[in-house]
Amino acid sequence: MTSDDLTAKAAAAFRALAVQEKDSAMTTGRSSRPNWRRPRGCGPATRARDREGAEGQEAVKQKRIRKARREKSPVVKRSVTIAGHWTSVTLENDFSKVLEEIAIKLDLRPAQLIAMIDKRREHQNLSAAIRPFILKDYRRQLRTAQR
């Protein structure tokens, strides 16, 4: 047997394994490949509708309504890189807008401003350190406007 024959047999075996894995994934919804998606209509919402009829449909509808309400929350979590590490900051939309305004005024990116606040903070979490920073900035602006 030559090396070309071995290569051809290995390629054929690999193709057969790939087809078998794809067929298995289509029937079970699972695959060893992480990016393989489950076919539409096989999710928990579909199973609930099929299993419980109208009651299942109503439960799915209520779940979607609850999810939509959660998404409209004024508190938003944002990811920021500080000193090469990703961290998340949970701020209300108003605070994040003001933080961006302050950063623009100081000719910085918001991530750079957050990094400065991070260096100055004491034992509180980062989100709790940003809010007083914004309040102090507004107080300073108010004092300068009154003079």
TORROTI-217113 format. One line per 4 residues: number of its first residue (from 0); their letters; for each residue x, y, z of N, C-alpha, C. Coordinates in steps of 0.001 Angstrom, whole numbers, plus 524288, in hexadecimal, padded with zeros to 5 digits. Layout:
NUM	a	X Y Z X Y Z X Y Z  ...
//
This chain:
0	mtsd	80347 7FB72 80000 80000 80000 80000 8037F 804DC 80000  8024A 80884 7FC99 80589 80D31 7FC31 8035D 81175 7FFBD  8065A 81596 8003C 804A7 819EF 80393 7FFED 81CB4 80130  7FF83 81CB2 7FBF8 7FAEA 81F0E 7F975 7F5FA 81C08 7FACE
4	dlta	7F665 816C8 7FB05 7F1DB 81395 7FC70 7F03F 814AB 80214  7F423 81526 8059A 7F2F8 81651 80B13 7F06D 81BAE 80BA2  7F255 81F6F 808B5 7F023 824B2 808EE 7EA84 824AC 806F0  7E979 821E4 802C4 7E433 82195 8009D 7E082 81EE8 8046B
8	kaaa	7E259 81AA4 806F3 7DF13 817E7 80AC4 7DDF9 81B63 80F7A  7E1F4 81E45 81141 7E13E 821C6 815C2 7DD65 8261C 81473  7DDD0 8283C 80FC3 7DA3B 82C5B 80E1F 7D4A5 82A4B 80DD1  7D3F3 82597 80BB7 7CEBC 82346 80B56 7CC7C 82242 810C4
12	afra	7CFBA 8205D 8144F 7CDF1 81F5E 819A4 7CC67 8247C 81C55  7CF6F 8288E 81B64 7CE4B 82D9D 81DBF 7C921 82FC3 81BBC  7C834 82F54 81698 7C348 83125 81458 7BEAB 82E13 81692  7BF47 828FD 81713 7BB0B 825BF 8192F 7B9E5 8273F 81ED9
16	lavq	7BDF3 82854 821E0 7BD3E 829E4 8274B 7BA80 82F2B 827A4  7BBEC 832C8 8242A 7B97A 837F3 82425 7B3B5 8378E 822CD  7B256 8344E 81EFC 7ACDC 83393 81D79 7A9DC 83118 821F9  7AC41 82D35 82483 7A9BA 82A9D 828E5 7A8D1 82E77 82D59
20	ekds	7ACA8 831C7 82E76 7AC27 8359D 832A6 7A7E0 83992 83162  7A798 83B40 82C6E 7A39A 83EFD 82AD7 79E31 83C99 82B58  79D86 837C0 829A6 7987B 83522 82A22 796EF 83489 82FD3  79AA7 8331C 83318 799A7 8328C 838AB 7980E 837C0 83B11
24	amtt	79AA3 83BF0 83988 79969 84115 83BA7 79405 842E0 839FB  79279 8418D 83541 78D58 84330 8335A 788FC 84068 8364D  789CE 83B86 837D6 785AA 838A1 83A80 78597 839BE 84057  78A11 83A7A 842C6 78A35 83B41 8486D 78A9D 840EC 84A00
28	grss	78C2D 84450 8466B 78CEA 849CA 847CB 79213 84AC7 84A87  79572 846DC 84AC9 79A77 8476D 84D66 79ED9 84604 849AC  7A334 8485E 84A8B 7A7AF 84753 84739 7AC9D 8485E 84A4C  7B0D9 845F4 848AC 7B5D4 84709 84B2E 7B80E 84C2F 8493A
32	rpnw	7B5F7 84E16 844D7 7B7B0 85321 842DB 7B4BC 85769 845B7  7B773 85B37 8480E 7B4C8 85F0C 84B4D 7B14E 862E0 84855  7B23E 8639F 84345 7AF23 8677D 8407E 7AA95 8651E 83D7C  7A979 86039 83E41 7A528 85DB4 83B86 7A015 85F5B 83E1E
36	rrpr	79C69 86154 83B13 7978E 86347 83D47 79344 85F3B 83CDA  78FD5 85F48 840A6 78B61 85BC4 840B6 7877B 85D8A 83C94  784F4 859ED 839CF 78116 85B80 835E2 77CA3 85E91 83860  77A68 86230 83572 77620 86559 83788 77170 861DE 838B8
40	gcgp	76EAA 8635F 83CC8 76A0E 8606A 83E38 76B30 85C08 84205  76FE5 85BD9 84436 7713E 857B5 847E7 7726D 859E6 84D4E  77161 85EE5 84E2F 772BF 8615A 85323 76EA7 8606D 8574F  76FAA 86266 85C0E 76C0C 8619F 86065 766B4 8641C 85F75
44	atra	7668D 86880 85CA7 76184 86AFD 85BA1 75E1F 86783 8582D  76064 86535 8543B 75D70 861C5 850BC 75B9D 85CEF 853A6  75F15 85AC7 856DA 75D89 85618 859D1 75914 85758 85D8F  75938 85BF4 86009 75504 85D6D 8639D 74FDC 85E05 860B9
48	rdre	7500E 86077 85C2B 74B44 86118 85917 74913 85BD3 8577F  74C7B 85853 855B3 74AAF 85333 853F0 74883 85001 85878  74AF9 85075 85CF6 7498B 84D42 8616C 7448B 84F27 86403  743EF 85448 8648E 73FB6 85646 867C9 73B7F 85932 864C8
52	gaeg	73BE1 85973 85FB2 737DE 85C07 85C8E 73784 861CE 85DB3  732BE 863C4 85E79 731D6 8695B 85F42 7345F 86B4F 8644C  73459 86816 86866 736C3 869B1 86D54 73CA6 86A6E 86CAB  73F05 86708 869AE 744A0 86784 868AB 745D9 86C65 8658C
56	qeav	74273 86D94 861CF 74339 8724A 85EAF 742CE 87729 86219  73F17 8772D 865B9 73E76 87BA8 86939 7432F 87C3A 86CD6  74543 877DA 86EB0 749EE 8780E 87209 74E96 87A40 86F0F  74F34 878AB 86A38 75376 87AA3 866FC 752C2 8807F 86610
60	kqkr	74DEC 88227 8651C 74CD4 887B6 8643A 74E29 88AE8 86915  74CA6 88907 86DA6 74DD8 88BCE 87285 753B8 88C17 8737B  75684 887F8 87229 75C31 887F5 872CA 75EB3 88C11 86F4A  75CC3 88C91 86A82 75ED6 89083 866E6 75DB4 89605 868E3
64	irka	7591A 896D4 86B2E 757C5 89BF7 86D50 75B64 89D50 871D4  75C64 8998D 87551 75FFB 89A7D 879B7 7656F 89BC9 877C4  76727 89909 873BC 76C5A 89A0A 8718F 76CA6 89F83 86F39  7688F 8A132 86C7B 7687E 8A66F 86A2C 768AA 8AA9B 86E61
68	rrek	76600 8A9BC 872BD 76623 8AD86 87708 76B94 8ADE5 8795E  76E35 8A973 879EF 77389 8A97E 87C18 7773A 8AC75 87889  77684 8ABFD 8736D 77A09 8AE81 86FBC 7797A 8B46B 86FC7  77521 8B67C 8718A 7744B 8BC1A 871A3 77623 8BE8C 876BC
72	spvv	7791C 8BBC8 879BC 77B01 8BDB8 87EBA 77E82 8C278 87DEE  77E2D 8C65B 88172 7819A 8CAE8 880F9 7873C 8C9AD 88279  7881B 8C549 884FA 78D5F 8C3C3 88681 78F9B 8C033 88245  79437 8C1A8 88049 7969A 8BEB7 87C11 79C1D 8BD37 87DA2
76	krsv	79D92 8B87D 87C52 7A2D1 8B692 87D6D 7A622 8B743 8788A  7AAA6 8B9CA 87927 7AE2E 8BAAF 874C2 7B37F 8B86C 8760D  7B61D 8B65A 87220 7BB59 8B435 872E0 7BF6A 8B837 87141  7C398 8B88F 87464 7C7BF 8BC5A 87381 7CCF2 8B9A4 87468
80	tiag	7D0E9 8BB29 8716B 7D62A 8B920 8724B 7D931 8BD0C 8758C  7DB25 8BB3B 87A06 7DE50 8BE7D 87D76 7E36B 8BBA2 87E6E  7E7AF 8BE11 87CF5 7ECE7 8BBD1 87D9F 7ED3B 8B65E 87B3A  7EABF 8B5AE 876BF 7EB10 8B0C0 873F3 7E75E 8AC8B 875E2
84	hwts	7E3FE 8ADC6 879AB 7E04A 8A9EF 87BC4 7DABC 8ABD4 87ACD  7D75E 8A838 87934 7D1E2 8A98E 87867 7CF27 8A9A6 87DA6  7CC07 8AD98 87E83 7C8C2 8ADE8 88325 7C382 8B029 8818C  7BF90 8AF20 88497 7BA67 8B12C 88341 7B8EE 8B573 88718
88	vtle	7B63B 8B95D 88512 7B469 8BDBF 88832 7AE86 8BE06 88791  7ABBF 8BE00 88BE7 7A612 8BE45 88BD2 7A475 8C3C4 88D5C  7A256 8C6A1 8899B 7A0BB 8CC09 88A83 79B63 8CD02 8881C  7989F 8D0BB 88A59 793CC 8D281 887F8 7952E 8D565 882EF
92	ndfs	79187 8D584 87F44 79288 8D80B 87A38 7940D 8DDC4 87ADA  7917B 8E090 87E7A 792BC 8E615 87F43 7985D 8E6C8 88105  79A1F 8E377 884A1 79F80 8E3D7 8867F 7A365 8E2A7 88224  7A22B 8DED5 87EEB 7A5DC 8DD88 87ABE 7A627 8E1DF 876A9
96	kvle	7A1B9 8E478 87590 7A1CE 8E8D9 871EA 7A508 8ED58 8740B  7A451 8EE8C 87910 7A750 8F2C7 87B7B 7AD19 8F163 87BA2  7AE52 8EC79 87CAF 7B3C5 8EAC9 87CBC 7B640 8EB93 8775A  7B368 8EA6A 87344 7B56B 8EB49 86DFD 7B62F 8F11C 86CE5
100	eiai	7B297 8F463 86ECE 7B326 8FA09 86E1A 7B80B 8FC14 870D8  7B8EC 8FA3B 8759C 7BD8F 8FBE5 87886 7C277 8FA22 875B0  7C269 8F566 873AD 7C6F8 8F370 870D2 7C811 8F6C1 86C02  7C3F9 8F83C 86932 7C4B1 8FB8F 86493 7C6E2 900D7 8662A
104	kldl	7C4CD 902F9 86A75 7C69A 9080D 86C51 7CC66 907E6 86DCF  7CE2A 90376 86FF4 7D3A6 902D5 8717D 7D70C 900C7 86D0B  7D4AE 90010 86871 7D76C 8FE09 863D8 7D9A2 8F892 864DF  7D664 8F53E 86728 7D7C4 8EFD6 86851 7D38E 8EC3A 86627
108	rpaq	7D4EB 8E756 8659E 7D0F7 8E35A 86485 7CE76 8E1D2 869BA  7C997 8E012 869B3 7C71B 8DE7A 86E9E 7CA3A 8DA4E 87188  7CCA8 8D6B5 86EB5 7CFC5 8D29B 8714B 7D47A 8D4F6 8741D  7D6D4 8D900 871DC 7DB44 8DB85 87471 7D97C 8DE4E 87962
112	liam	7D508 8E0E6 87928 7D2F6 8E38C 87DC7 7D1AE 8DF9D 8820E  7CF5A 8DB40 88091 7CE13 8D72D 88468 7D313 8D503 886D4  7D733 8D475 883B7 7DC32 8D29E 885CD 7DE5D 8D678 889CB  7DDCD 8DB9C 888C5 7DF91 8DF88 88C8D 7DC7D 8DF1E 891A6
116	idkr	7D75E 8DE74 8912F 7D414 8DDE0 895D7 7D597 8D8F1 898C6  7D6CB 8D4D6 895E4 7D84C 8CFDE 89844 7DD48 8D070 89B7F  7E10B 8D377 89993 7E5EE 8D431 89C7D 7E514 8D737 8A184  7E15C 8DAD6 8A18C 7E074 8DE32 8A620 7DCB9 8DBDA 8AA20
120	rehq	7D9D6 8D7EF 8A8B1 7D5CF 8D5F8 8AC40 7D82E 8D31E 8B0DE  7D4FD 8D2AD 8B4EE 7D6C7 8CFE8 8B999 7D486 8CA6A 8B997  7D1B4 8C8EF 8BD84 7D008 8C380 8BE11 7CAC7 8C245 8BBA4  7C849 8C5F8 8B918 7C328 8C4FC 8B6CE 7C3AF 8C2B0 8B157
124	nlsa	7BF70 8C0B0 8AF58 7BFB5 8BE99 8AA05 7BFE8 8C30F 8A617  7C136 8C1D4 8A14E 7C226 8C5D5 89D59 7BD37 8C8EE 89C11  7B8D3 8C654 89B95 7B3F1 8C913 89A6D 7B29A 8CCF6 89EBA  7B38C 8CB6F 8A39C 7B279 8CEE5 8A809 7B65E 8D363 8A844
128	airp	7BAED 8D2D6 8A604 7BECA 8D70E 8A5F3 7BDA9 8DAFA 8A19E  7BB24 8D94B 89D70 7BA07 8DCCA 89909 7B5CE 8E0BE 89A71  7B1CB 8DF12 89D38 7AD6E 8E299 89E74 7AF2F 8E75F 8A194  7B236 8E6D0 8A5E7 7B40E 8EB82 8A8B4 7B7A9 8EEEF 8A566
132	filk	7BAB1 8EC87 8A1E3 7BE09 8EF90 89E6A 7BABB 8F336 89B13  7B673 8F126 898FB 7B2F9 8F44C 895B9 7B06C 8F899 898FC  7AEC6 8F74B 89DB9 7AC5A 8FB2B 8A12F 7B039 8FF91 8A273  7B515 8FE36 8A398 7B90B 90231 8A4BE 7BA04 905AC 8A003
136	dyrr	7BA00 9036A 89B62 7BACC 90684 896AE 7B652 90A6A 895F9  7B180 908B8 896D6 7AD16 90C4D 89661 7AD4D 91091 89A87  7AED7 90F37 89F45 7AF5E 91336 8A365 7B37D 9173C 8A1E7  7B7D1 9156F 89FAD 7BBF3 91905 89E12 7B9F8 91CA4 899C2
140	qlrt	7B713 91A89 8961B 7B4DD 91DC1 891EE 7B10F 921CC 89417  7AE02 92039 897F5 7AA36 923C6 89A53 7ACF8 9284A 89D27  7B127 92708 8A002 7B426 92B09 8A2BF 7B697 92EF2 89EFF  7B8BD 92D02 89AB1 7BB35 9308A 896E4 7B71E 933D2 89410
144	aqr	7B265 931C2 89351 7AE47 934B9 890C3 7AC1A 938FC 8945E  7AC37 93817 89971 7AA2E 93BE6 89D29 7ADF4 94075 89DED  7B2DB 93FD3 89CCA 7B6AF 9440B 89D96 7B670 94817 89980
//
